[in-house]
Amino acid sequence: MVDRLRAAGCVFAEEEAEILAASAGSVDELDALVTRRAAGEPLEQVVGWASFCGLRIDVDPGVFVPRRRSEFLVSVAAGAAPAAPVIADLCCGTGALGVAVAVAVADGTGDLNTGDFNTGDLNTGDLNTGELHAADLDPAAVACARRNVARVGGRAYLGDLFRALPASVRGRVDVLICNAPYMPTTEIAFMPAEARDHEALLALDGGTDGLAILRRVADAAAGWLAPGGVLLVETSERQAPAMAAALDAGGLAARTWSDDESGATVITGTPCQATFQNK
């Protein structure tokens, strides 16, 4: 099995073999899983789950796999969130980011790698995880996200950005996450085949410069944020200045956060006082 995976180009063949073996109920099922992985399907889609911020997140075939670098956005969001926050997760994919923020805030430490949450169990019991709303334009992603967010009392909706959210959320969002695609259209062909061939194009294509969707979010976010609320988006380091300018144009004070270890770049935006006076 390891030889088959290594021959297919899997860098961490031994680790993947262990995960595949643990996920199979029989020799025949294991052979089928290895065949799918060797053909290039993402490991997370093959076994049906991903490890994200110490949590086990359901991942269905064709749905965008949560990236480890996005754990940095979760840490920034958790550090800025009040107790029992109202969270909106746009372009949610599996819903992993919104769920991880809700769990981190409920933990009270903002650290997802401590305590019982490191077991991968999202059944948070009596903990107050706040209010979570997730939305995506991909029906397959929404079906997957509904299972994940339900485990922390959240809801997922099918629709285009803010149009998918219930009107009752407007002006109440404490943490607004939008992990929209930021890959320029012409660069998608150079992405790894795992993403290019097995994830929905609308989860990858960010338009001409990669910021088409994020600009729409920046333009409308202030009207949905609560006083003291924050918008968080992920971009590349190269795109950060343009994204910060888009937030400023939308009436949000922008700040850039970087993590050298993961290479992640996050831009946050908080409404200026004048923005609230004009709402």
C-alpha positions as CSV (number, residue, x, y, z in Angstrom):
1,M,0.0,0.0,0.0
2,V,2.8,2.4,0.9
3,D,4.6,1.6,-2.4
4,R,1.4,2.3,-4.4
5,L,0.9,5.6,-2.7
6,R,4.6,6.6,-3.1
7,A,4.6,5.6,-6.7
8,A,1.5,7.9,-7.2
9,G,3.5,10.9,-5.8
10,C,2.2,10.9,-2.2
11,V,4.9,12.6,-0.2
12,F,3.6,11.3,3.2
13,A,2.8,7.8,2.0
14,E,3.3,6.1,5.4
15,E,1.1,8.5,7.3
16,E,-1.6,8.3,4.6
17,A,-1.5,4.5,4.6
18,E,-2.2,4.5,8.3
19,I,-5.2,6.8,7.8
20,L,-6.6,4.8,4.9
21,A,-6.2,1.6,6.8
22,A,-8.0,3.0,9.9
23,S,-10.8,4.2,7.7
24,A,-11.5,0.9,5.8
25,G,-13.8,-1.8,7.1
26,S,-12.4,-4.6,4.9
27,V,-9.5,-5.5,2.6
28,D,-11.6,-4.8,-0.4
29,E,-12.7,-1.4,0.9
30,L,-9.1,-0.5,1.7
31,D,-8.1,-1.4,-1.8
32,A,-10.8,0.9,-3.2
33,L,-9.7,3.7,-1.0
34,V,-6.0,3.3,-2.0
35,T,-7.0,3.2,-5.6
36,R,-8.9,6.5,-5.3
37,R,-6.0,8.2,-3.5
38,A,-3.4,6.9,-6.0
39,A,-5.6,8.3,-8.8
40,G,-5.1,11.8,-7.3
41,E,-8.3,12.3,-5.2
42,P,-7.5,14.3,-2.0
43,L,-7.0,12.1,1.0
44,E,-9.6,14.1,2.9
45,Q,-12.3,13.4,0.3
46,V,-11.3,9.7,0.1
47,V,-11.7,9.1,3.9
48,G,-14.5,11.6,4.3
49,W,-12.9,13.9,6.9
50,A,-10.1,16.4,7.6
51,S,-8.2,17.3,10.7
52,F,-8.6,21.1,11.2
53,C,-7.7,23.0,14.3
54,G,-7.7,19.7,16.2
55,L,-11.2,19.0,15.1
56,R,-12.5,16.3,12.8
57,I,-14.4,18.0,9.9
58,D,-16.6,16.1,7.5
59,V,-15.4,16.5,3.8
60,D,-17.6,15.2,0.9
61,P,-16.3,14.4,-2.6
62,G,-15.9,17.6,-4.7
63,V,-16.0,19.9,-1.7
64,F,-13.1,22.3,-0.9
65,V,-10.8,20.8,1.6
66,P,-10.0,23.1,4.5
67,R,-6.3,24.2,4.4
68,R,-4.0,24.1,7.3
69,R,-2.9,27.6,6.6
70,S,-6.4,28.8,7.4
71,E,-5.9,27.8,11.0
72,F,-4.1,31.1,11.3
73,L,-7.3,33.0,10.4
74,V,-9.2,31.0,13.0
75,S,-6.6,32.0,15.7
76,V,-6.9,35.7,14.8
77,A,-10.7,35.5,14.8
78,A,-10.9,33.7,18.1
79,G,-8.7,36.3,19.7
80,A,-11.0,39.1,18.5
81,A,-14.3,37.4,19.3
82,P,-16.5,38.3,22.3
83,A,-18.1,35.6,24.4
84,A,-21.0,33.7,22.6
85,P,-20.4,35.6,19.4
86,V,-22.6,35.8,16.3
87,I,-20.5,34.3,13.6
88,A,-21.1,34.4,9.8
89,D,-19.0,32.2,7.6
90,L,-19.3,33.1,3.9
91,C,-17.9,30.9,1.1
92,C,-17.9,28.4,3.9
93,G,-17.0,25.2,2.1
94,T,-17.2,22.5,4.8
95,G,-18.0,25.1,7.4
96,A,-14.7,24.3,9.1
97,L,-13.6,27.9,9.9
98,G,-16.8,29.0,11.5
99,V,-17.0,25.8,13.5
100,A,-13.4,26.1,14.7
101,V,-13.9,29.7,15.8
102,A,-17.1,28.8,17.7
103,V,-15.4,26.0,19.5
104,A,-12.3,28.1,20.3
105,V,-14.4,30.9,21.8
106,A,-16.5,28.4,23.8
107,D,-13.3,26.9,25.2
108,G,-12.6,30.3,26.6
109,T,-8.9,30.1,25.8
110,G,-8.9,30.8,22.0
111,D,-6.6,27.8,21.8
112,L,-8.0,24.9,19.8
113,N,-5.1,22.6,20.7
114,T,-5.9,22.2,24.4
115,G,-8.4,20.3,26.5
116,D,-11.1,18.1,25.1
117,F,-11.3,19.8,21.8
118,N,-8.1,18.2,20.6
119,T,-10.0,14.8,20.5
120,G,-11.8,15.9,17.4
121,D,-15.2,15.7,19.1
122,L,-17.4,18.6,18.0
123,N,-20.2,17.6,20.5
124,T,-19.7,20.6,22.7
125,G,-22.5,19.8,25.2
126,D,-23.5,22.6,27.4
127,L,-20.8,25.0,26.2
128,N,-22.1,28.3,24.7
129,T,-20.7,28.3,21.1
130,G,-22.7,31.4,20.2
131,E,-24.6,31.7,17.0
132,L,-23.2,30.4,13.7
133,H,-24.5,31.1,10.2
134,A,-22.7,29.6,7.2
135,A,-23.3,30.1,3.5
136,D,-22.0,28.9,0.2
137,L,-23.0,28.9,-3.5
138,D,-22.1,25.3,-4.0
139,P,-25.0,22.9,-3.1
140,A,-22.5,20.1,-2.3
141,A,-20.6,22.3,0.1
142,V,-23.8,23.4,1.8
143,A,-24.9,19.8,2.3
144,C,-21.6,19.0,3.9
145,A,-21.4,22.2,6.0
146,R,-24.9,21.6,7.4
147,R,-23.7,18.5,9.1
148,N,-20.6,20.2,10.5
149,V,-22.2,23.4,11.8
150,A,-25.2,21.5,13.3
151,R,-22.8,20.0,15.8
152,V,-22.3,23.4,17.3
153,G,-25.9,24.5,16.9
154,G,-25.2,26.4,13.6
155,R,-27.1,26.6,10.3
156,A,-25.9,26.6,6.7
157,Y,-27.6,28.3,3.7
158,L,-27.3,28.0,0.0
159,G,-26.9,31.4,-1.7
160,D,-24.6,34.2,-2.9
161,L,-22.7,35.8,0.0
162,F,-24.9,38.1,2.2
163,R,-28.0,37.2,0.2
164,A,-28.0,33.8,1.8
165,L,-28.0,35.1,5.3
166,P,-31.3,35.7,7.3
167,A,-32.2,39.4,7.5
168,S,-32.2,39.1,11.3
169,V,-28.4,38.8,11.3
170,R,-27.8,42.2,9.7
171,G,-26.0,44.5,12.0
172,R,-25.3,41.8,14.6
173,V,-22.3,39.9,13.3
174,D,-19.4,39.9,15.7
175,V,-17.1,37.7,13.5
176,L,-17.5,37.8,9.7
177,I,-15.3,35.2,8.0
178,C,-15.0,35.1,4.2
179,N,-12.5,32.5,3.0
180,A,-13.4,33.3,-0.6
181,P,-11.3,32.0,-3.5
182,Y,-8.4,34.3,-4.2
183,M,-6.6,32.5,-6.9
184,P,-6.4,34.6,-10.2
185,T,-8.2,32.8,-13.0
186,T,-5.1,32.4,-15.1
187,E,-3.2,30.7,-12.3
188,I,-5.7,27.9,-11.6
189,A,-4.0,25.7,-14.3
190,F,-0.8,25.7,-12.1
191,M,-2.6,24.6,-9.0
192,P,-2.0,21.0,-7.7
193,A,-4.1,18.5,-9.6
194,E,-5.8,17.5,-6.2
195,A,-7.4,20.9,-6.1
196,R,-7.8,21.6,-9.8
197,D,-9.4,18.2,-10.6
198,H,-11.4,17.4,-7.5
199,E,-12.6,20.7,-6.0
200,A,-15.4,22.9,-7.4
201,L,-14.1,25.6,-9.7
202,L,-16.1,28.3,-8.0
203,A,-14.2,27.4,-4.8
204,L,-10.9,28.2,-6.5
205,D,-11.5,31.0,-9.1
206,G,-11.1,34.5,-7.6
207,G,-11.4,36.4,-10.9
208,T,-8.9,38.4,-12.9
209,D,-6.7,39.4,-9.9
210,G,-8.1,37.0,-7.4
211,L,-10.0,39.6,-5.4
212,A,-13.3,39.8,-7.3
213,I,-15.4,38.1,-4.6
214,L,-13.5,39.6,-1.7
215,R,-14.1,43.1,-3.0
216,R,-17.9,42.5,-3.0
217,V,-17.6,41.3,0.6
218,A,-15.5,44.3,1.6
219,D,-18.1,46.7,0.0
220,A,-21.1,45.3,2.0
221,A,-19.6,44.0,5.2
222,A,-20.0,47.2,7.3
223,G,-23.8,46.9,7.2
224,W,-23.7,43.4,8.6
225,L,-21.2,43.9,11.4
226,A,-22.1,44.6,15.0
227,P,-20.4,47.5,16.8
228,G,-16.9,46.1,17.5
229,G,-17.3,43.4,14.9
230,V,-14.6,42.3,12.6
231,L,-14.3,41.0,9.0
232,L,-11.5,38.4,8.3
233,V,-10.4,37.3,4.9
234,E,-7.4,35.3,3.6
235,T,-5.2,36.4,0.7
236,S,-1.7,36.0,-0.5
237,E,1.1,38.4,0.7
238,R,1.2,39.9,-2.9
239,Q,-2.5,40.7,-2.8
240,A,-2.6,42.1,0.7
241,P,-2.1,45.8,-0.1
242,A,-4.9,45.7,-2.7
243,M,-7.2,43.9,-0.3
244,A,-6.5,46.3,2.5
245,A,-7.4,49.2,0.1
246,A,-10.7,47.5,-0.7
247,L,-11.5,47.3,3.0
248,D,-10.7,50.9,3.5
249,A,-12.9,51.8,0.6
250,G,-15.7,49.9,2.2
251,G,-15.5,51.9,5.4
252,L,-13.4,49.4,7.3
253,A,-10.1,50.0,9.0
254,A,-7.8,47.4,7.6
255,R,-5.0,45.5,9.3
256,T,-2.7,42.8,7.9
257,W,-1.6,39.8,9.8
258,S,1.1,37.3,8.7
259,D,2.2,33.9,10.0
260,D,5.7,33.0,8.9
261,E,5.3,29.3,9.8
262,S,2.3,28.6,7.6
263,G,2.8,31.4,5.1
264,A,-0.7,32.6,5.7
265,T,-1.8,36.2,5.3
266,V,-5.0,37.5,6.8
267,I,-6.6,40.9,6.4
268,T,-9.0,42.2,9.1
269,G,-11.4,45.1,8.8
270,T,-13.3,46.8,11.6
271,P,-15.9,49.5,10.9
272,C,-14.9,53.1,11.4
273,Q,-17.1,55.2,13.7
274,A,-18.3,57.3,10.7
275,T,-19.5,54.1,9.1
276,F,-21.8,53.3,12.0
277,Q,-23.1,56.8,12.0
278,N,-24.1,56.5,8.4
279,K,-25.8,53.0,8.7
